[in-house]
Amino acid sequence: MKATDLMIGDYVFCDWVTHKVYFDGDVMTDRGYKVSRRIIKVSSVNEGGITFKSLKDGSQISIKEEDLVPIPLTQEILEKNYGKETQVGISDKPCWGEMGAIWSTMLWKCENSFWLEVSTIASGFVKKHILYVHELQHALRLCGIEKEIEL
């Protein structure tokens, strides 16, 4: 995934590599590595990567773009955050977006997935299937909803 697809506050997976290093006297030997997948929250986006805040000590840690993986929007995440609701957010406040002037937005849940509907001057009516957690976060912000997603 591209770092530029993300916004501050988005949740993504990070493939974290830990090396197994052994010392024999003064000689260091790298005996392989372990990859673990962690959920991180983006604190800044830059060309080729992102940074996030360490929960241990609050330091900023940089991650390369190739180590970022989108979190799939699962049924469990949908139920945990929205239960049986179908219409999650709607906004009829005109605003400006990538597609030009946006007249209205609606975010709704249909069975096991989310859909975002956007009405614009340039493109008319646009409907987008939301597959990942960070896409849901963007759609909520577009509808004027600041909600922390439970994972």
C-alpha positions as CSV (number, residue, x, y, z in Angstrom):
1,M,0.0,0.0,0.0
2,K,1.1,3.6,-0.5
3,A,1.8,5.8,2.4
4,T,0.1,8.7,0.6
5,D,-3.2,6.7,0.8
6,L,-3.1,7.2,4.6
7,M,-4.1,10.1,6.9
8,I,-3.0,10.9,10.5
9,G,-5.1,8.7,12.9
10,D,-5.5,5.8,10.4
11,Y,-5.0,2.2,11.6
12,V,-2.8,-0.2,9.5
13,F,-0.8,-3.3,10.0
14,C,2.9,-3.1,10.1
15,D,5.2,-6.1,9.4
16,W,7.7,-5.8,12.2
17,V,11.0,-7.5,11.8
18,T,13.0,-8.7,14.8
19,H,16.5,-10.1,14.3
20,K,17.8,-12.9,16.5
21,V,21.4,-11.8,17.3
22,Y,23.8,-13.8,19.3
23,F,27.2,-12.8,20.7
24,D,30.1,-15.2,21.1
25,G,32.7,-13.1,22.8
26,D,33.1,-10.0,20.6
27,V,31.6,-11.7,17.5
28,M,28.0,-11.0,16.6
29,T,26.0,-13.5,14.6
30,D,22.6,-12.8,13.0
31,R,20.7,-16.1,13.1
32,G,17.6,-15.2,11.1
33,Y,14.7,-13.0,11.9
34,K,11.0,-13.2,12.9
35,V,8.3,-11.1,11.3
36,S,5.3,-10.2,13.4
37,R,2.3,-8.2,12.3
38,R,1.3,-5.3,14.6
39,I,-1.6,-2.7,14.5
40,I,-0.3,0.8,14.4
41,K,-1.9,4.3,14.4
42,V,-0.4,6.7,11.9
43,S,1.0,9.9,13.5
44,S,2.5,11.5,10.3
45,V,2.8,10.6,6.6
46,N,5.9,11.3,4.5
47,E,7.2,10.3,1.1
48,G,7.9,6.6,1.2
49,G,6.6,5.9,4.7
50,I,4.9,6.9,7.9
51,T,5.7,7.4,11.5
52,F,3.7,6.2,14.6
53,K,4.0,6.8,18.3
54,S,5.5,4.0,20.4
55,L,3.1,2.9,23.2
56,K,6.2,1.9,25.4
57,D,8.0,5.3,25.6
58,G,6.1,7.7,23.3
59,S,8.9,8.0,20.8
60,Q,8.2,8.4,17.1
61,I,9.1,5.3,15.0
62,S,9.5,5.5,11.2
63,I,8.1,2.7,9.0
64,K,8.8,2.2,5.3
65,E,6.0,2.0,2.8
66,E,6.7,-1.6,1.9
67,D,6.1,-2.7,5.5
68,L,2.6,-1.3,5.7
69,V,-0.4,-3.6,5.1
70,P,-4.1,-2.5,5.1
71,I,-6.4,-4.0,7.8
72,P,-9.3,-5.8,6.2
73,L,-12.8,-4.6,7.3
74,T,-14.1,-7.8,8.9
75,Q,-17.6,-8.7,10.1
76,E,-16.2,-8.7,13.7
77,I,-15.0,-5.1,13.3
78,L,-18.3,-4.0,11.8
79,E,-20.4,-5.6,14.6
80,K,-18.1,-4.3,17.3
81,N,-18.4,-0.7,16.1
82,Y,-21.9,-0.5,14.5
83,G,-24.0,-3.5,15.6
84,K,-27.2,-3.6,13.5
85,E,-27.1,0.0,12.2
86,T,-27.5,0.4,8.5
87,Q,-27.1,4.1,7.9
88,V,-24.0,5.2,9.7
89,G,-23.4,8.8,8.6
90,I,-24.9,11.4,6.3
91,S,-23.8,14.9,5.4
92,D,-25.5,17.4,3.2
93,K,-23.0,20.2,3.9
94,P,-21.2,21.2,0.6
95,C,-17.4,20.8,0.8
96,W,-14.5,20.5,-1.6
97,G,-12.8,17.2,-2.1
98,E,-10.5,15.4,-4.7
99,M,-13.6,15.0,-7.0
100,G,-14.4,18.7,-6.9
101,A,-17.4,20.1,-5.1
102,I,-19.2,17.5,-3.0
103,W,-22.8,18.1,-2.3
104,S,-23.7,15.1,-0.1
105,T,-22.2,12.0,1.3
106,M,-23.8,8.9,2.9
107,L,-22.1,6.0,4.6
108,W,-24.2,2.9,5.0
109,K,-23.7,-0.8,6.0
110,C,-25.2,-3.5,3.8
111,E,-24.9,-7.0,5.3
112,N,-21.2,-7.6,5.7
113,S,-19.7,-4.5,4.2
114,F,-19.8,-0.7,4.0
115,W,-20.5,1.6,1.1
116,L,-19.9,5.3,0.6
117,E,-22.1,7.3,-1.7
118,V,-20.9,10.7,-2.8
119,S,-22.8,13.2,-5.0
120,T,-20.5,15.7,-6.8
121,I,-20.8,18.3,-9.5
122,A,-18.1,16.9,-11.7
123,S,-18.7,13.2,-11.4
124,G,-22.4,13.0,-10.5
125,F,-23.2,10.1,-8.2
126,V,-20.3,7.9,-7.1
127,K,-20.5,4.7,-5.0
128,K,-17.4,3.1,-3.4
129,H,-17.2,-0.2,-1.7
130,I,-15.1,0.1,1.5
131,L,-12.8,-2.9,2.1
132,Y,-10.3,-1.7,4.7
133,V,-10.3,0.0,8.1
134,H,-8.4,3.1,6.9
135,E,-11.0,3.6,4.1
136,L,-13.8,3.4,6.7
137,Q,-12.0,6.0,8.8
138,H,-11.7,8.3,5.7
139,A,-15.4,7.9,4.9
140,L,-16.4,8.7,8.4
141,R,-14.3,11.9,8.3
142,L,-15.9,12.8,5.0
143,C,-19.3,12.5,6.7
144,G,-18.2,14.7,9.6
145,I,-17.9,11.8,12.1
146,E,-14.9,11.7,14.3
147,K,-15.1,8.2,15.8
148,E,-12.3,6.0,17.1
149,I,-12.6,2.5,15.5
150,E,-12.4,-0.5,17.9
151,L,-10.2,-3.2,16.5
